[in-house]
């Protein structure tokens, strides 16, 4: 009987690890425009879907090149101010919360 309980507890722990792993996904954020960055969000910033992550310079002034596609926390920024980016470049990674 004791082995049956140990197995059940172990199985529960393993299954809970998969649940937590799926709850906190890392979502890469891509640029939809090319240009020279004028503003980049800071790592550790909480964002909601639609928040601006990167602005690039254009003829009409700064325009959003990337917006958050999920709610979460910015855990990595892969571009800096003044950097030239292309369309579909990864600009940040967001850790999605449930």
C-alpha positions as CSV (number, residue, x, y, z in Angstrom):
1,X,0.0,0.0,0.0
2,X,2.8,2.5,0.8
3,X,4.3,2.1,-2.7
4,X,0.9,2.8,-4.2
5,X,0.7,6.1,-2.3
6,X,4.3,7.1,-3.2
7,X,3.6,6.4,-6.9
8,X,0.4,8.5,-6.8
9,X,2.2,11.4,-5.1
10,X,5.1,11.2,-7.6
11,X,2.7,11.1,-10.5
12,X,0.9,14.2,-9.2
13,X,4.1,16.1,-8.8
14,X,5.2,15.2,-12.4
15,X,1.8,16.3,-13.8
16,X,1.9,19.6,-11.9
17,X,5.3,20.4,-13.4
18,X,3.8,20.1,-16.9
19,X,0.9,22.3,-15.9
20,X,3.2,25.1,-14.6
21,X,5.5,24.8,-17.6
22,X,2.5,25.4,-19.9
23,X,1.2,28.3,-17.8
24,X,4.3,30.4,-18.2
25,X,5.2,30.4,-21.9
26,X,8.0,32.5,-23.4
27,X,6.6,34.3,-26.4
28,X,9.0,36.0,-28.9
29,X,7.9,39.4,-30.1
30,X,8.6,40.3,-33.7
31,X,8.9,43.7,-35.5
32,X,6.3,44.5,-38.1
33,X,8.3,47.5,-39.5
34,X,11.9,48.2,-40.5
35,X,13.8,51.3,-39.3
36,X,16.1,52.9,-36.7
37,X,14.8,52.4,-33.2
38,X,14.1,55.5,-31.1
39,X,12.5,53.9,-28.1
40,X,12.7,50.3,-26.6
41,X,10.8,48.9,-23.6
42,X,12.9,48.0,-20.6
43,X,13.3,44.4,-19.4
44,X,11.1,43.6,-16.4
45,X,8.2,45.8,-17.6
46,X,4.7,44.3,-17.3
47,X,2.8,44.7,-20.5
48,X,-0.7,44.0,-21.8
49,X,-1.5,42.8,-25.3
50,X,-1.2,45.8,-27.6
51,X,1.3,47.8,-25.6
52,X,4.1,49.3,-27.7
53,X,7.5,47.6,-27.3
54,X,9.6,49.3,-29.9
55,X,9.3,52.6,-31.8
56,X,11.1,53.3,-35.0
57,X,11.8,56.7,-36.7
58,X,9.7,57.5,-39.9
59,X,9.0,60.5,-42.0
60,X,6.0,61.3,-39.9
61,X,7.8,60.8,-36.6
62,X,8.1,57.8,-34.3
63,X,5.8,54.8,-35.1
64,X,5.3,51.5,-33.3
65,X,7.4,48.7,-34.9
66,X,6.3,46.1,-32.4
67,X,3.4,45.6,-30.0
68,X,2.9,43.0,-27.3
69,X,0.9,40.0,-28.6
70,X,0.2,38.7,-25.1
71,X,-0.1,39.9,-21.5
72,X,3.1,39.3,-19.4
73,X,6.5,40.5,-18.4
74,X,9.3,41.5,-20.8
75,X,12.1,39.1,-19.8
76,X,14.5,39.9,-22.7
77,X,15.0,42.8,-25.1
78,X,17.1,41.9,-28.1
79,X,17.4,45.4,-29.7
80,X,18.7,48.7,-28.4
81,X,18.1,52.4,-29.0
82,X,19.5,53.6,-32.3
83,X,19.7,50.1,-33.8
84,X,18.5,49.4,-37.3
85,X,15.9,46.6,-37.3
86,X,14.2,44.8,-40.2
87,X,10.6,43.5,-40.5
88,X,10.2,40.1,-38.7
89,X,13.3,40.7,-36.4
90,X,12.8,39.4,-32.9
91,X,12.8,42.5,-30.6
92,X,11.8,41.1,-27.2
93,X,10.6,38.0,-25.3
94,X,7.6,38.1,-23.0
95,X,6.9,35.6,-20.2
96,X,3.2,35.1,-20.5
97,X,1.2,34.8,-17.3
98,X,-2.1,32.9,-17.1
